[in-house]
Amino acid sequence: MRFFSDNAAPACPQVMDALAKANRLDTAYDGDAWSKQLDGAFSDLFGTQVRALWVTTGTAANCLGLATLCPPHGAILCHQVAHIEVDEAGAPAFFTHGAKLTLLPGPGAKLTPEAVEEGCSRIGTSVHQIPPAALSITNATEYGLSYRPDEVGALGEVAKRLGLGFHMDGARFANAVAFTGADPAEVTWRAGVDVLSFGFVKNGGMNAEALIFFDPAKADLVPRLRKRAGHLLSKGRYLAAQILAMLENDLWLSNARAANAAAAALAEAAGPERLIYPVEANELFVRMTAEEAAAIRAQGFDFYDWAPGEARLVTSWDQEMDAVGRLAAAIKAL
């Protein structure tokens, strides 16, 4: 019974059907009928004209986006446990040809306007220092917290005032939107976000993520960067088909709601005494001794040891509620 990672979940049936339908002759790279629909589909979703490109991984989406916002001699402000800092093997510096990550604190892996301003104030203006050029946040955060539109808007105002490009790592963007009920536009471009990495793999996709530019002109360089990075697939229609299938009838949102509902059921069982952070997406961080973790695993459950005395549980779009109920009962019985 799997609660280890939503990365391990299967692709949803609609994605598999879309792949089968795309399995025919068409133009190579991104000139196919499916890829050509992405701009329009995402423009409809966000209520503004956007440029949308497919890539194969979240790391590529994040770093290609950041490469358009930050020069090699600039700094990217992010949380100290951000994915781009902890889990991307230096890819931001690689894709930007040298940009530096400036790490900031914040509760639950969230950044605040005060933290951003304080971080910028510590960087001087002399030629000897690296000027801040971009701000990157994760929604939902690495600890499963979701930004509300007003929180993103406050960060957007600071970014604009300080002349920073604003990037959002949305590997679990769907889960954040499902939790808050926010309009996707209100938590992105209307709040000042320039570039969004829109995650699909964790939410039922197979190997397709989307990179969204809310100012289409800022995306002009990305096709060349994507090619140079080795991410221009010759049969890009298979990625575009997956994304379009998940946008149809808001499947991306339905899948996220299912994962969030499973997490909420586990959160209720864990109770406030075990929860380290509020559960606002599809991840739970719970207090659990090594002996308790062993007792849970002995019943057939798979999950991640996050830190000494802490475990991470992740639910997926396809989580069987019978397994959720059994895990909830096992946690209650500890």
Secondary structure, DSSP 8 states (H G I E B T S, - for coil): -B-S-GGGS---HHHHHHHHHH-S---SBT-STTGGGHHHHHHHHHTS--EEEEES-HHHHHHHHHHHH--TT-EEEEETT-HHHHSSTTHHHHHHTS-EEEEE--GGG---HHHHHHHHHTS--STTS--EEEEEEESS-TTS----HHHHHHHHHHHHHHT-EEEEEETTHHHHHHHH---TTTTTGGGT--EEEE--GGGT-SS-EEEEESSGGGGTTHHHHHHHTT---TBTHHHHHHHHHHHGGGHHHHHHHHHHHHHHHHHHHH-TTTBSS---SSEEEEE--HHHHHHHHTTT-B-EEEETTEEEEE--TT--HHHHHHHHHHHHT-
